[in-house]
Amino acid sequence: MTTWITICDTCKREDWDASLGRTHGEMLAELIEGAAPEGPDVRLRRVSCLMGCDHGCNVAVQAAGKLCYTLGRFEPTEEAAHAILDYARMHSDSDTGRVPYRDWPQGVKGHFVTRHPPLPE
């Protein structure tokens, strides 16, 4: 089953400066998109605003019939992009979307904002 990484491309961290020319969310999206090609297990999409502005650089990790998560407070770095992708692959491999804490990539620890149960069928 496909896990989607939904990346907010309008996110700005508190240290955002207009001279950067683009938002932190755009920078993180570019890094995630460039880190690995999409495949059948993990797909990417951008949205404008996940309404998590206090958390800056937000992404949602989602799949039908599975627990879904919103993560935030990332810096737009290659390390963050790789950790998000690694976690999404683990989410995809899980039947329920639950990934044991001990298996989480270090780069996503401390970044979870919300967890949503799957929608009823």
GUKOLFI-304436 format. One record per atom (N, C-alpha, C): residue number from 0; residue in one letter; atom name; x, z, y. Coordinates in steps of 0.1 Angstrom, whole numbers, plus 5000, padded with zeros to 4 digits. Atoms other than C-alpha are relative to their C-alpha. Layout:
 torvo lumkol sedo   xx   zz   yy
   NUM      A   CA    X    Z    Y
...
This chain:
 torvo lumkol sedo   xx   zz   yy
     0      M    N 5008 5000 4988
     0      M   CA 5000 5000 5000
     0      M    C 5009 5000 5013
     1      T    N 4992 5002 4987
     1      T   CA 5013 4991 5035
     1      T    C 4999 5012 5009
     2      T    N 5000 4989 4990
     2      T   CA 5023 5019 5058
     2      T    C 5004 4993 5013
     3      W    N 4998 5006 4987
     3      W   CA 5022 5009 5095
     3      W    C 5007 5010 5009
     4      I    N 4994 4993 4989
     4      I   CA 5045 5022 5122
     4      I    C 4994 4995 5013
     5      T    N 5006 5004 4988
     5      T   CA 5025 5021 5154
     5      T    C 5009 5006 5011
     6      I    N 4991 4995 4990
     6      I   CA 5049 5024 5184
     6      I    C 4994 4998 5014
     7      C    N 5005 5000 4986
     7      C   CA 5038 5033 5219
     7      C    C 5010 4994 5009
     8      D    N 4989 5006 4992
     8      D   CA 5056 5009 5242
     8      D    C 4998 5003 5015
     9      T    N 5001 4996 4986
     9      T   CA 5044 5026 5274
     9      T    C 5006 5014 5002
    10      C    N 4995 4986 4999
    10      C   CA 5060 5060 5267
    10      C    C 5012 5000 5009
    11      K    N 4988 4997 4991
    11      K   CA 5084 5074 5293
    11      K    C 5003 5014 4998
    12      R    N 4996 4986 5000
    12      R   CA 5104 5105 5288
    12      R    C 5001 5005 5014
    13      E    N 4999 4993 4987
    13      E   CA 5108 5130 5316
    13      E    C 5012 4994 5008
    14      D    N 4988 5005 4993
    14      D   CA 5142 5115 5325
    14      D    C 4999 4985 5003
    15      W    N 5001 5015 4997
    15      W   CA 5128 5079 5329
    15      W    C 5003 4997 5014
    16      D    N 4996 5005 4987
    16      D   CA 5142 5060 5358
    16      D    C 4995 4985 5001
    17      A    N 5005 5014 4999
    17      A   CA 5125 5027 5370
    17      A    C 5011 4990 5000
    18      S    N 4988 5009 5000
    18      S   CA 5160 5012 5373
    18      S    C 5003 4995 4986
    19      L    N 4998 5004 5014
    19      L   CA 5160 5010 5335
    19      L    C 4994 4986 4997
    20      G    N 5006 5013 5002
    20      G   CA 5138 4980 5337
    20      G    C 4989 4999 4989
    21      R    N 5010 4999 5010
    21      R   CA 5117 4990 5308
    21      R    C 4998 5014 4996
    22      T    N 5003 4986 5004
    22      T   CA 5101 5021 5293
    22      T    C 5008 5004 4988
    23      H    N 4993 4994 5012
    23      H   CA 5117 5044 5267
    23      H    C 4993 4995 4988
    24      G    N 5007 5005 5011
    24      G   CA 5089 5033 5244
    24      G    C 5004 4986 4996
    25      E    N 4995 5014 5002
    25      E   CA 5099 4996 5248
    25      E    C 5014 5000 4993
    26      M    N 4986 4999 5006
    26      M   CA 5135 5006 5240
    26      M    C 4999 5004 4986
    27      L    N 5001 4995 5014
    27      L   CA 5125 5025 5209
    27      L    C 4994 4990 4991
    28      A    N 5006 5011 5008
    28      A   CA 5103 4997 5197
    28      A    C 5010 4989 4997
    29      E    N 4990 5010 5003
    29      E   CA 5131 4972 5201
    29      E    C 5010 5004 4989
    30      L    N 4991 4995 5010
    30      L   CA 5154 4994 5181
    30      L    C 4994 5001 4986
    31      I    N 5007 4999 5013
    31      I   CA 5129 5000 5153
    31      I    C 4998 4985 4995
    32      E    N 5002 5014 5004
    32      E   CA 5121 4962 5152
    32      E    C 5013 4994 4996
    33      G    N 4987 5005 5003
    33      G   CA 5158 4954 5151
    33      G    C 5007 5006 4988
    34      A    N 4993 4992 5010
    34      A   CA 5167 4980 5125
    34      A    C 4997 4994 4986
    35      A    N 5003 5004 5014
    35      A   CA 5150 4964 5095
    35      A    C 4988 4989 5001
    36      P    N 5011 5009 5000
    36      P   CA 5128 4934 5088
    36      P    C 4987 5006 4994
    37      E    N 5012 4995 5006
    37      E   CA 5092 4940 5081
    37      E    C 4999 4995 4985
    38      G    N 5003 5004 5014
    38      G   CA 5081 4939 5045
    38      G    C 4986 5004 4996
    39      P    N 5014 4997 5004
    39      P   CA 5050 4944 5024
    39      P    C 4997 5015 5000
    40      D    N 5002 4986 5001
    40      D   CA 5056 4982 5023
    40      D    C 4999 5007 5014
    41      V    N 5000 4994 4986
    41      V   CA 5062 4989 5060
    41      V    C 4999 4989 5010
    42      R    N 5002 5010 4990
    42      R   CA 5049 4969 5089
    42      R    C 5000 5007 5014
    43      L    N 4999 4995 4986
    43      L   CA 5053 4974 5127
    43      L    C 4990 4994 5009
    44      R    N 5009 5005 4989
    44      R   CA 5030 4971 5157
    44      R    C 5003 5008 5012
    45      R    N 4999 4993 4987
    45      R   CA 5032 4980 5193
    45      R    C 4986 5002 5006
    46      V    N 5013 4998 4992
    46      V   CA 5003 4995 5213
    46      V    C 5004 5006 5014
    47      S    N 4997 4994 4987
    47      S   CA 5001 5005 5249
    47      S    C 4992 5013 5001
    48      C    N 5005 4987 4998
    48      C   CA 4995 5042 5250
    48      C    C 4994 5006 4987
    49      L    N 5005 4991 5011
    49      L   CA 4990 5067 5221
    49      L    C 4995 5013 5006
    50      M    N 5005 4988 4993
    50      M   CA 4980 5093 5247
    50      M    C 5008 5013 4996
    51      G    N 4991 4988 5003
    51      G   CA 5009 5116 5238
    51      G    C 5011 5002 5011
    52      C    N 4990 5001 4989
    52      C   CA 5026 5114 5272
    52      C    C 5009 5013 5001
    53      D    N 4992 4988 4999
    53      D   CA 5038 5150 5271
    53      D    C 5011 5000 4989
    54      H    N 4990 5000 5011
    54      H   CA 5058 5142 5239
    54      H    C 5009 4988 5001
    55      G    N 4991 5011 4998
    55      G   CA 5074 5109 5251
    55      G    C 5005 4993 4987
    56      C    N 4995 5008 5012
    56      C   CA 5085 5081 5226
    56      C    C 4992 5004 4988
    57      N    N 5009 4997 5012
    57      N   CA 5055 5085 5202
    57      N    C 4999 4988 4991
    58      V    N 5003 5009 5010
    58      V   CA 5049 5067 5170
    58      V    C 4990 5006 4991
    59      A    N 5009 4996 5010
    59      A   CA 5022 5069 5144
    59      A    C 5004 4993 4987
    60      V    N 4997 5005 5013
    60      V   CA 5028 5065 5107
    60      V    C 4987 5001 4992
    61      Q    N 5013 5000 5005
    61      Q   CA 4996 5054 5090
    61      Q    C 4999 4991 4988
    62      A    N 5003 5009 5011
    62      A   CA 4982 5039 5058
    62      A    C 4986 5004 4996
    63      A    N 5013 4998 5005
    63      A   CA 4947 5035 5045
    63      A    C 5000 5010 4988
    64      G    N 5002 4991 5011
    64      G   CA 4936 5064 5023
    64      G    C 5011 5011 4998
    65      K    N 4989 4991 5001
    65      K   CA 4967 5085 5031
    65      K    C 5000 5009 5013
    66      L    N 4998 4992 4988
    66      L   CA 4976 5113 5055
    66      L    C 5007 4992 5010
    67      C    N 4994 5007 4990
    67      C   CA 4986 5099 5088
    67      C    C 5007 5010 5010
    68      Y    N 4993 4991 4991
    68      Y   CA 5011 5114 5113
    68      Y    C 5003 4994 5013
    69      T    N 4995 5004 4988
    69      T   CA 5020 5112 5149
    69      T    C 5013 5008 5003
    70      L    N 4987 4994 4997
    70      L   CA 5056 5119 5158
    70      L    C 5004 4996 5015
    71      G    N 4996 5002 4986
    71      G   CA 5071 5122 5193
    71      G    C 5012 5007 5004
    72      R    N 4988 4993 4994
    72      R   CA 5098 5136 5215
    72      R    C 5013 4993 4995
    73      F    N 4988 5007 5004
    73      F   CA 5123 5109 5203
    73      F    C 5007 4995 5012
    74      E    N 4992 5008 4991
    74      E   CA 5151 5095 5223
    74      E    C 5001 4986 4995
    75      P    N 4999 5014 5005
    75      P   CA 5154 5057 5221
    75      P    C 5014 4997 4996
    76      T    N 4987 5002 5006
    76      T   CA 5184 5057 5198
    76      T    C 4999 4993 4987
    77      E    N 5000 5006 5013
    77      E   CA 5194 5038 5167
    77      E    C 4998 5010 4989
    78      E    N 5002 4989 5010
    78      E   CA 5195 5071 5148
    78      E    C 4985 5003 4999
    79      A    N 5014 4997 5001
    79      A   CA 5159 5078 5157
    79      A    C 4992 4988 4993
    80      A    N 5007 5011 5006
    80      A   CA 5148 5043 5148
    80      A    C 5002 4999 4985
    81      H    N 4997 5000 5014
    81      H   CA 5165 5045 5114
    81      H    C 4992 5012 4993
    82      A    N 5007 4988 5006
    82      A   CA 5150 5080 5107
    82      A    C 4985 4997 4999
    83      I    N 5014 5004 5000
    83      I   CA 5115 5067 5116
    83      I    C 4997 4990 4989
    84      L    N 5001 5010 5011
    84      L   CA 5119 5037 5093
    84      L    C 5001 5006 4986
    85      D    N 4998 4993 5013
    85      D   CA 5132 5059 5065
    85      D    C 4988 5008 4996
    86      Y    N 5012 4992 5003
    86      Y   CA 5103 5083 5068
    86      Y    C 4988 4991 4996
    87      A    N 5011 5009 5003
    87      A   CA 5078 5054 5068
    87      A    C 5001 4994 4986
    88      R    N 4998 5005 5014
    88      R   CA 5093 5040 5036
    88      R    C 4996 5011 4990
    89      M    N 5004 4989 5009
    89      M   CA 5089 5075 5020
    89      M    C 4985 5002 5000
    90      H    N 5014 4999 4999
    90      H   CA 5053 5076 5033
    90      H    C 4993 4989 4992
    91      S    N 5005 5011 5007
    91      S   CA 5047 5042 5018
    91      S    C 5001 5003 4985
    92      D    N 4998 4997 5014
    92      D   CA 5061 5053 4984
    92      D    C 4991 5011 4995
    93      S    N 5008 4989 5004
    93      S   CA 5039 5084 4984
    93      S    C 4985 4996 4997
    94      D    N 5014 5003 5003
    94      D   CA 5004 5082 4968
    94      D    C 4990 5006 5011
    95      T    N 5009 4993 4991
    95      T   CA 4989 5106 4994
    95      T    C 5005 4999 5015
    96      G    N 4994 5000 4987
    96      G   CA 5012 5101 5024
    96      G    C 5008 5012 5003
    97      R    N 4992 4988 4999
    97      R   CA 5027 5135 5019
    97      R    C 5014 4998 4995
    98      V    N 4986 5001 5004
    98      V   CA 5065 5136 5018
    98      V    C 5005 5014 5001
    99      P    N 4995 4986 4999
    99      P   CA 5081 5169 5009
    99      P    C 5010 5002 5011
   100      Y    N 4992 4997 4989
   100      Y   CA 5099 5185 5038
   100      Y    C 5015 4998 4996
   101      R    N 4986 5000 5004
   101      R   CA 5132 5187 5018
   101      R    C 5005 4985 5000
   102      D    N 4997 5014 5000
   102      D   CA 5131 5148 5017
   102      D    C 5000 4993 5013
   103      W    N 5001 5006 4987
   103      W   CA 5125 5142 5053
   103      W    C 5014 4996 5006
   104      P    N 4987 5003 4993
   104      P   CA 5153 5124 5072
   104      P    C 5002 5010 5011
   105      Q    N 4997 4990 4990
   105      Q   CA 5170 5148 5095
   105      Q    C 4994 4996 5014
   106      G    N 5004 5005 4987
   106      G   CA 5161 5126 5125
   106      G    C 4985 5001 5003
   107      V    N 5014 4998 4997
   107      V   CA 5123 5132 5121
   107      V    C 4996 5015 5000
   108      K    N 5003 4986 4999
   108      K   CA 5125 5170 5117
   108      K    C 4998 5005 5014
   109      G    N 5003 4995 4987
   109      G   CA 5110 5187 5147
   109      G    C 4993 4990 5009
   110      H    N 5006 5010 4992
   110      H   CA 5093 5155 5159
   110      H    C 4985 4998 4996
   111      F    N 5014 5001 5004
   111      F   CA 5059 5159 5141
   111      F    C 4991 5006 5011
   112      V    N 5010 4995 4990
   112      V   CA 5030 5163 5166
   112      V    C 4987 5003 4994
   113      T    N 5013 4998 5006
   113      T   CA 4998 5158 5146
   113      T    C 5000 4994 4986
   114      R    N 5002 5005 5013
   114      R   CA 4987 5152 5110
   114      R    C 4985 4997 4999
   115      H    N 5015 5004 5001
   115      H   CA 4953 5134 5103
   115      H    C 4997 4998 4985
   116      P    N 5004 5003 5014
   116      P   CA 4935 5135 5070
   116      P    C 4995 4986 4999
   117      P    N 5006 5013 5002
   117      P   CA 4925 5102 5055
   117      P    C 4985 5000 5003
   118      L    N 5015 5001 4997
   118      L   CA 4891 5089 5066
   118      L    C 4993 5000 4986
   119      P    N 5008 5000 5012
   119      P   CA 4864 5095 5040
   119      P    C 4996 4985 4996
   120      E    N 5004 5014 5004
   120      E   CA 4855 5064 5019
   120      E    C 4985 4998 5001
